[in-house]
Amino acid sequence: MAENRERVFISEADQYLFSQGTHYDIYKKLGAHLSVEDGEKGVYFGVWAPNAAEVYVIGSFNQWNETACPMEKLGPVGIWGLFVPEVEEGEMYKFLIHTKDGRKLYKADPFANHAEFRPGTASVVADLSGFAWKDAKWMEQRDTKDTFQEPLAIYECHIGSFMKHPDGTEDGFYNYREFADRIVDYLKEMKFTHVELMGIAEHPYDGSWGYQVTGYYAPTARYGTPKDFMYLVNKLHRAGIGVILDWVPAHFATDAHGLGEFDGKCIFEHPDPRRGEHPDWGTKIFNYGKPEVKNFLIANVLYWMREFHVDGIRVDAVASMLYLDYGRQDGQWLPNQYGGKENLEAIEFFKHMNSVVRGSAKGFLTIAEESTAWPGVTGEIGGNNLGFTYKWNMGWMHDFCEYMKLDPLYRKGNHYAMTFAMSYNESEHYILPLSHDEVVHLKCSMVNKMPGYQVDKYAHLRAGYTYMFGHAGKKLLFMGQEFGQEREWSEKRELDWFLLGEKNNLGMQTYMKELLSLYRKYPAMYELDQSWAGFEWMNADDADNSVYSFVRKSSTGRNSLLFVMNMTPIKREGYRVPVPKNKKYRLLLNSDEERFGGWGNEIPAEIKAEKVPCHYQKYSLTVDLPPCGAAVFVF
């Protein structure tokens, strides 16, 4: 607590390590920290501004007086420091930077732990100490488990539009604590294992969804204080739910108070616009070859992990970092030293970041949103790969969405789009994502991508989700997809919870609870995700009927699961399914039950295999497949 504050200062060793890119606690020195000097309480301010002529701290504590608090340049690295007595938590401040060419820049603190509520742009003094964490059991267990052999079902969520206050306030935001009470109950009921939170780092513009950041070390003030955010993580952990943050090292916002040309020159971004600017996004790109910039970013991940107990990061737009020509025309980009398009500095950054972060906490997840066939995105740290824990399988996502959008008449011509992902499944550790990106910009909601009448759309989606949850790979759904949100997502309004008054939507939500419960209960669905030992096609080739069947296996060989999906609105009576063993197959899930919004076609509770060879298997069984229906059996 503030009463027990210690003296904060920046030593020569701190400056040296920062200049080498290896000061992983730098966030405890730079920024604004409650401190004490000669028995007097106040705040120690530190900022990196190597090209500045002069730097001042201005704030509510000195009436924004531009000359009252001049900072001292501490050494050749370019860090400035100053202790200001009598400053307390909650005071607003900025750094006033005088450039060498005579300009004045009013900058928010890059290391601030809290920020003024937008549209204000000041930083706010915060005290991160003293929160009573009660998640020791979760943290201990997290770092002893092998994530690859555990269930991972992620609920991607945007706090500001999950639910809105019914009180009619302009933004309607629930704060982190109120949101915690709602999301914890919902995720426990639905059986998701993790929540992935969009847009937590401070950002000026709601419409960027948090992907154009100005405050990498500040949980956004839209939903409360840093300790409110700690409360949210703590409550999720106490409920057995992991927390993943979207993290955006690919680019940052160009707002005047942000990181761009911070001290009058490009210290965070690459100075050459062919390397330092995104032409499509209107953002600045970090200079990954600069030790201090790498330090800023790597320490940022450690900050969220250590100070807020976060369990993982999903790294946005990895491909844009790996390729120098990403989103650029000829003449808009610079090749690397060997004439290639690979960003060698970004590659080294990822290896460094993953080795430090994953080396610090065995259970911490780093997840790459990487949309190309770049080899070796995931793997053990220290190997000849980037070192991520998981990679989003964007190829699977694209093939899945394109196939499911088709009129059933044309699905047989695109049958192998749905089987292709298994051909490269062993190359990486994958997550199958149906994220916010798939339900915006006129792409339609998931349910409205589906063909047919309204009731058909929901039947197709239930079958599609069954395919997804049976397929190898961990799972991610964006909020609202689990109950059939019909409108595209907008950050300006809450999800259409009123739809749960409709049979189709309540049925969809009920079905997803069942599917997620099966996923959590049966190790066959998650234990061997990266190996053919855990997956076997029964029939991947029945394009004429648009039926897929496969088996998922556990490491013990017990309780294997048979998945059968009929992707047309035609009932397949007496359909013969190849099976691997001469056993009884017990029905676990029938997507066509009326309680799920289906037509009520029944499937026997148990079906005995027959010694009738079918599609490379010695045994088979017959089943009446409902239209647009999916069935899951255990044996």
ZATI-515835 format. One line per field, with one value per residue (C-alpha): residue number from 1; chain; x, y, z. Coordinates in steps of 0.05 Angstrom, whole numbers. Example, Ala and Ser with C-alpha at 12.3 -4.5 7.8 and 13.67 -1.06 7.14 Angstrom:
<rs>
seq (1  2);
mol (A  A);
x (246  273);
y (-90  -21);
z (156  143);
</rs>
This chain:
<rs>
seq (1  2  3  4  5  6  7  8  9  10  11  12  13  14  15  16  17  18  19  20  21  22  23  24  25  26  27  28  29  30  31  32  33  34  35  36  37  38  39  40  41  42  43  44  45  46  47  48  49  50  51  52  53  54  55  56  57  58  59  60  61  62  63  64  65  66  67  68  69  70  71  72  73  74  75  76  77  78  79  80  81  82  83  84  85  86  87  88  89  90  91  92  93  94  95  96  97  98  99  100  101  102  103  104  105  106  107  108  109  110  111  112  113  114  115  116  117  118  119  120  121  122  123  124  125  126  127  128  129  130  131  132  133  134  135  136  137  138  139  140  141  142  143  144  145  146  147  148  149  150  151  152  153  154  155  156  157  158  159  160  161  162  163  164  165  166  167  168  169  170  171  172  173  174  175  176  177  178  179  180  181  182  183  184  185  186  187  188  189  190  191  192  193  194  195  196  197  198  199  200  201  202  203  204  205  206  207  208  209  210  211  212  213  214  215  216  217  218  219  220  221  222  223  224  225  226  227  228  229  230  231  232  233  234  235  236  237  238  239  240  241  242  243  244  245  246  247  248  249  250  251  252  253  254  255  256  257  258  259  260  261  262  263  264  265  266  267  268  269  270  271  272  273  274  275  276  277  278  279  280  281  282  283  284  285  286  287  288  289  290  291  292  293  294  295  296  297  298  299  300  301  302  303  304  305  306  307  308  309  310  311  312  313  314  315  316  317  318  319  320  321  322  323  324  325  326  327  328  329  330  331  332  333  334  335  336  337  338  339  340  341  342  343  344  345  346  347  348  349  350  351  352  353  354  355  356  357  358  359  360  361  362  363  364  365  366  367  368  369  370  371  372  373  374  375  376  377  378  379  380  381  382  383  384  385  386  387  388  389  390  391  392  393  394  395  396  397  398  399  400  401  402  403  404  405  406  407  408  409  410  411  412  413  414  415  416  417  418  419  420  421  422  423  424  425  426  427  428  429  430  431  432  433  434  435  436  437  438  439  440  441  442  443  444  445  446  447  448  449  450  451  452  453  454  455  456  457  458  459  460  461  462  463  464  465  466  467  468  469  470  471  472  473  474  475  476  477  478  479  480  481  482  483  484  485  486  487  488  489  490  491  492  493  494  495  496  497  498  499  500  501  502  503  504  505  506  507  508  509  510  511  512  513  514  515  516  517  518  519  520  521  522  523  524  525  526  527  528  529  530  531  532  533  534  535  536  537  538  539  540  541  542  543  544  545  546  547  548  549  550  551  552  553  554  555  556  557  558  559  560  561  562  563  564  565  566  567  568  569  570  571  572  573  574  575  576  577  578  579  580  581  582  583  584  585  586  587  588  589  590  591  592  593  594  595  596  597  598  599  600  601  602  603  604  605  606  607  608  609  610  611  612  613  614  615  616  617  618  619  620  621  622  623  624  625  626  627  628  629  630  631  632  633  634  635);
mol (A  A  A  A  A  A  A  A  A  A  A  A  A  A  A  A  A  A  A  A  A  A  A  A  A  A  A  A  A  A  A  A  A  A  A  A  A  A  A  A  A  A  A  A  A  A  A  A  A  A  A  A  A  A  A  A  A  A  A  A  A  A  A  A  A  A  A  A  A  A  A  A  A  A  A  A  A  A  A  A  A  A  A  A  A  A  A  A  A  A  A  A  A  A  A  A  A  A  A  A  A  A  A  A  A  A  A  A  A  A  A  A  A  A  A  A  A  A  A  A  A  A  A  A  A  A  A  A  A  A  A  A  A  A  A  A  A  A  A  A  A  A  A  A  A  A  A  A  A  A  A  A  A  A  A  A  A  A  A  A  A  A  A  A  A  A  A  A  A  A  A  A  A  A  A  A  A  A  A  A  A  A  A  A  A  A  A  A  A  A  A  A  A  A  A  A  A  A  A  A  A  A  A  A  A  A  A  A  A  A  A  A  A  A  A  A  A  A  A  A  A  A  A  A  A  A  A  A  A  A  A  A  A  A  A  A  A  A  A  A  A  A  A  A  A  A  A  A  A  A  A  A  A  A  A  A  A  A  A  A  A  A  A  A  A  A  A  A  A  A  A  A  A  A  A  A  A  A  A  A  A  A  A  A  A  A  A  A  A  A  A  A  A  A  A  A  A  A  A  A  A  A  A  A  A  A  A  A  A  A  A  A  A  A  A  A  A  A  A  A  A  A  A  A  A  A  A  A  A  A  A  A  A  A  A  A  A  A  A  A  A  A  A  A  A  A  A  A  A  A  A  A  A  A  A  A  A  A  A  A  A  A  A  A  A  A  A  A  A  A  A  A  A  A  A  A  A  A  A  A  A  A  A  A  A  A  A  A  A  A  A  A  A  A  A  A  A  A  A  A  A  A  A  A  A  A  A  A  A  A  A  A  A  A  A  A  A  A  A  A  A  A  A  A  A  A  A  A  A  A  A  A  A  A  A  A  A  A  A  A  A  A  A  A  A  A  A  A  A  A  A  A  A  A  A  A  A  A  A  A  A  A  A  A  A  A  A  A  A  A  A  A  A  A  A  A  A  A  A  A  A  A  A  A  A  A  A  A  A  A  A  A  A  A  A  A  A  A  A  A  A  A  A  A  A  A  A  A  A  A  A  A  A  A  A  A  A  A  A  A  A  A  A  A  A  A  A  A  A  A  A  A  A  A  A  A  A  A  A  A  A  A  A  A  A  A  A  A  A  A  A  A  A  A  A  A  A  A  A  A  A  A  A  A  A  A  A  A  A  A  A  A  A  A  A  A  A  A  A  A  A  A  A  A  A  A  A  A  A  A  A  A  A  A  A  A  A  A  A  A  A  A  A  A  A  A  A  A  A  A  A  A  A  A  A  A  A  A  A  A  A  A  A  A  A  A  A  A  A  A  A  A  A  A  A);
x (0  20  36  92  121  194  241  240  299  332  404  459  447  373  394  446  398  344  393  410  336  338  308  245  223  231  158  174  222  195  126  98  111  93  159  191  253  284  220  175  121  110  116  178  170  213  210  253  263  334  326  291  322  282  227  177  123  58  -5  -64  -15  20  -39  -7  48  97  160  147  176  236  263  337  370  402  452  469  411  363  322  296  275  244  215  156  135  63  35  -16  -52  -106  -69  -68  -4  33  104  118  176  215  245  313  279  237  170  129  99  48  54  18  64  82  88  26  -14  -79  -107  -160  -227  -232  -236  -186  -115  -77  -42  -64  -19  -38  -16  -16  4  -42  -93  -113  -104  -139  -121  -58  -89  -105  -36  -1  -43  -36  39  39  -9  9  -36  -35  -69  -121  -187  -182  -249  -242  -298  -274  -308  -311  -330  -363  -414  -424  -479  -499  -527  -602  -600  -594  -526  -491  -439  -475  -409  -407  -344  -295  -326  -398  -376  -340  -404  -440  -386  -364  -434  -445  -379  -388  -458  -434  -371  -319  -249  -221  -243  -204  -214  -210  -185  -159  -98  -117  -139  -171  -223  -278  -284  -213  -237  -171  -126  -97  -65  -36  -28  4  11  -58  -122  -172  -207  -273  -287  -253  -185  -127  -151  -221  -187  -149  -216  -242  -182  -183  -257  -248  -190  -230  -283  -232  -232  -168  -157  -124  -112  -109  -40  -20  55  45  27  3  -42  -16  -54  -13  -8  15  82  91  152  152  210  207  239  218  241  186  171  219  240  233  159  171  184  150  80  21  -8  -74  -85  -58  -16  57  100  148  223  236  311  317  334  293  232  238  246  183  142  170  166  94  75  110  73  5  27  58  17  -51  -42  -63  -56  -39  -37  -66  -17  -54  -32  31  35  40  102  136  130  162  116  52  -3  46  56  124  165  129  174  247  276  319  395  392  341  283  215  222  228  289  283  211  230  284  235  184  237  263  193  169  231  229  154  143  207  181  115  106  30  28  0  25  -22  -6  -59  -19  -55  -1  37  98  134  147  103  93  141  188  225  297  283  284  214  181  163  89  46  -11  -29  -98  -115  -139  -139  -188  -231  -234  -250  -303  -339  -336  -364  -419  -442  -455  -524  -525  -532  -461  -428  -411  -367  -329  -329  -254  -250  -274  -223  -162  -141  -126  -74  -29  -55  10  52  31  -8  -73  -134  -196  -222  -290  -272  -301  -268  -317  -380  -365  -357  -417  -392  -458  -465  -449  -522  -537  -479  -518  -564  -639  -698  -689  -698  -649  -596  -596  -594  -535  -498  -509  -480  -423  -405  -406  -356  -313  -314  -300  -243  -171  -150  -169  -232  -251  -319  -335  -390  -460  -443  -462  -535  -541  -534  -568  -541  -468  -429  -422  -382  -437  -492  -498  -509  -582  -597  -671  -664  -661  -736  -738  -739  -682  -634  -649  -641  -574  -549  -573  -538  -473  -476  -483  -427  -380  -398  -379  -315  -295  -316  -284  -207  -214  -236  -173  -117  -84  -101  -36  -29  -62  -63  -123  -161  -183  -228  -283  -306  -277  -299  -375  -382  -446  -483  -443  -433  -370  -352  -291  -268  -232  -189  -161  -91  -117  -160  -222  -285  -271  -322  -354  -377  -425  -449  -501  -490  -553  -626  -642  -655  -607  -645  -607  -541  -481  -424  -356  -333  -267  -293  -348  -380  -442  -443  -480  -512  -486  -514  -566  -568  -639  -673  -731  -699  -643  -691  -690  -745  -744  -718  -697  -633  -631  -597  -550  -530  -494  -440  -445  -390  -405  -342  -349  -298  -234  -264  -285  -347  -403  -469  -532  -566  -622  -586  -631  -629  -572  -560  -501  -494  -440  -431  -384  -355);
y (0  73  79  27  59  51  98  91  114  97  71  67  -8  4  50  1  -59  -19  2  -71  -90  -137  -96  -138  -98  -31  -15  -11  46  85  116  145  109  126  138  170  213  240  220  258  222  236  206  189  202  171  176  155  215  211  268  318  385  392  351  375  339  378  357  370  374  435  466  444  495  484  503  481  410  404  333  314  275  217  192  177  128  186  171  230  227  271  261  308  311  309  278  224  168  195  258  270  286  290  299  365  353  410  386  408  445  487  450  433  363  343  268  216  171  108  69  98  46  86  139  192  170  186  236  261  241  252  197  182  163  94  47  -26  -53  -79  -120  -183  -237  -303  -343  -379  -448  -429  -399  -460  -510  -469  -476  -551  -572  -590  -543  -587  -643  -598  -572  -501  -469  -393  -342  -280  -220  -144  -117  -53  -90  -156  -123  -51  -18  -14  55  92  124  146  91  42  9  -41  -31  -89  -110  -110  -145  -197  -215  -226  -260  -309  -337  -341  -375  -426  -442  -448  -488  -445  -454  -384  -314  -273  -199  -149  -78  -77  -33  41  67  133  109  59  40  12  -41  -32  -48  22  31  92  63  -6  -8  18  -23  22  72  58  3  27  26  -23  -54  -63  -102  -143  -159  -185  -231  -255  -272  -309  -349  -366  -394  -436  -392  -369  -299  -283  -212  -186  -156  -110  -103  -96  -22  36  97  162  207  268  247  176  143  173  219  218  266  300  241  169  131  78  72  59  126  104  104  43  6  51  63  20  50  12  24  94  71  70  7  -7  -9  -82  -75  -24  -54  -3  -16  -92  -80  -37  -92  -154  -122  -104  -177  -193  -134  -162  -231  -211  -151  -175  -251  -256  -326  -311  -263  -269  -230  -190  -185  -227  -234  -158  -160  -219  -193  -127  -122  -135  -90  -52  -41  -44  16  22  -27  -40  -111  -140  -143  -205  -176  -216  -195  -228  -180  -209  -161  -181  -255  -244  -204  -260  -312  -266  -249  -321  -348  -296  -299  -374  -386  -344  -382  -451  -446  -377  -380  -340  -345  -319  -292  -310  -316  -345  -410  -383  -446  -458  -407  -453  -498  -506  -443  -443  -483  -460  -432  -368  -402  -388  -437  -436  -408  -389  -434  -381  -430  -475  -415  -390  -459  -472  -405  -410  -481  -467  -406  -449  -472  -546  -562  -537  -566  -632  -594  -562  -624  -626  -554  -583  -639  -600  -574  -644  -652  -600  -606  -635  -576  -529  -527  -498  -461  -461  -389  -361  -291  -221  -211  -261  -223  -151  -109  -139  -211  -228  -261  -335  -356  -310  -338  -403  -418  -432  -410  -387  -455  -485  -433  -454  -528  -516  -478  -532  -583  -536  -524  -599  -607  -553  -582  -652  -629  -629  -563  -519  -476  -402  -370  -296  -274  -281  -338  -388  -367  -347  -271  -250  -180  -166  -145  -71  -43  9  -37  -98  -168  -184  -222  -213  -267  -318  -310  -345  -420  -423  -380  -412  -480  -459  -436  -501  -541  -504  -518  -592  -590  -553  -601  -660  -624  -615  -685  -728  -725  -754  -685  -649  -694  -711  -650  -647  -721  -771  -816  -774  -768  -818  -806  -858  -827  -762  -776  -778  -715  -739  -740  -684  -727  -728  -780  -787  -814  -778  -820  -809  -826  -886  -912  -909  -870  -855  -812  -820  -756  -758  -694  -689  -622  -622  -611  -682  -737  -795  -857  -920  -885  -932  -905  -941  -954  -980  -1031  -1083  -1049  -1014  -940  -899  -833  -772  -716  -707  -637  -646  -652  -604  -574  -550  -520  -581  -619  -677  -733  -788  -828  -893  -887  -944  -974  -1040  -1045  -1099  -1138  -1103  -1074  -1001  -951  -985  -1008  -1079  -1056  -1006  -984  -954  -892  -845  -778  -718  -662  -613  -658  -681  -740  -757  -828  -856  -926);
z (0  -8  66  59  -3  -19  -54  -130  -171  -237  -231  -282  -284  -301  -358  -384  -383  -418  -472  -482  -487  -427  -369  -360  -298  -332  -321  -246  -260  -320  -313  -248  -183  -111  -76  -16  -11  54  90  42  2  -71  -140  -180  -255  -308  -384  -443  -490  -517  -568  -522  -506  -441  -407  -355  -315  -318  -282  -236  -177  -206  -243  -309  -298  -355  -318  -246  -251  -297  -304  -302  -359  -323  -374  -447  -457  -455  -393  -353  -280  -226  -156  -143  -70  -45  -110  -95  -131  -178  -200  -276  -313  -379  -402  -436  -484  -515  -580  -605  -662  -614  -613  -551  -548  -495  -487  -446  -407  -448  -382  -347  -309  -315  -362  -364  -390  -464  -497  -444  -459  -394  -355  -283  -224  -201  -145  -166  -98  -44  -83  -44  -96  -81  -142  -118  -131  -203  -216  -188  -227  -291  -293  -279  -335  -407  -445  -507  -469  -436  -463  -491  -510  -514  -511  -547  -515  -521  -453  -477  -521  -485  -443  -433  -370  -375  -343  -410  -398  -461  -464  -419  -399  -343  -303  -295  -229  -255  -318  -275  -240  -306  -348  -295  -285  -360  -377  -321  -346  -419  -400  -435  -407  -423  -441  -491  -477  -535  -527  -455  -467  -469  -537  -559  -609  -593  -666  -667  -617  -581  -639  -643  -575  -540  -469  -470  -395  -376  -373  -408  -363  -400  -350  -287  -252  -253  -188  -218  -274  -222  -190  -257  -268  -196  -200  -266  -237  -175  -222  -260  -322  -356  -383  -450  -474  -545  -552  -609  -622  -697  -697  -654  -660  -689  -640  -619  -545  -563  -580  -650  -657  -581  -568  -636  -671  -685  -624  -620  -695  -752  -781  -854  -872  -916  -852  -801  -828  -849  -912  -904  -830  -820  -761  -740  -738  -681  -696  -677  -686  -630  -562  -522  -565  -557  -483  -480  -514  -480  -411  -428  -435  -369  -337  -355  -333  -266  -244  -269  -269  -342  -371  -443  -502  -571  -615  -668  -741  -737  -813  -819  -776  -811  -882  -902  -963  -924  -951  -995  -1069  -1104  -1083  -1016  -979  -966  -972  -917  -920  -963  -1012  -984  -957  -889  -830  -796  -737  -724  -728  -676  -633  -632  -614  -558  -532  -531  -499  -443  -431  -438  -400  -343  -335  -364  -368  -402  -473  -532  -591  -660  -707  -768  -835  -881  -889  -852  -827  -754  -719  -659  -622  -564  -545  -567  -630  -702  -698  -672  -606  -600  -561  -612  -679  -704  -762  -810  -868  -832  -815  -887  -915  -862  -873  -949  -948  -897  -937  -999  -1021  -1003  -1077  -1089  -1027  -1060  -1109  -1051  -1006  -995  -970  -903  -901  -924  -856  -830  -884  -850  -779  -752  -776  -719  -654  -678  -651  -695  -692  -709  -685  -687  -755  -786  -764  -784  -848  -884  -875  -838  -770  -767  -770  -828  -868  -870  -930  -929  -888  -816  -785  -836  -819  -747  -765  -812  -758  -705  -754  -770  -697  -685  -742  -711  -641  -667  -712  -686  -656  -596  -603  -604  -612  -612  -564  -590  -637  -584  -587  -659  -657  -722  -732  -747  -686  -669  -611  -603  -577  -533  -560  -578  -514  -527  -580  -525  -523  -590  -598  -649  -607  -541  -575  -604  -536  -504  -559  -548  -473  -490  -541  -494  -438  -482  -502  -429  -409  -463  -470  -540  -563  -540  -516  -582  -624  -662  -679  -725  -664  -641  -706  -759  -819  -826  -892  -917  -988  -990  -1031  -1066  -999  -966  -905  -862  -810  -766  -699  -643  -597  -527  -504  -466  -523  -480  -495  -568  -603  -672  -707  -766  -801  -856  -891  -934  -917  -942  -891  -904  -884  -870  -882  -873  -832  -829  -758  -730  -680  -673  -613  -590  -606  -554  -575  -538  -581  -635  -663  -689  -621  -612  -549  -594  -645  -690  -724  -674  -718  -671  -671  -630  -562  -582  -648  -656  -709  -762  -796  -862  -894  -914  -939  -915  -848  -831  -794  -804  -775  -805  -780  -804  -809  -798  -850  -834  -775  -733  -686  -636  -608  -555  -559);
</rs>
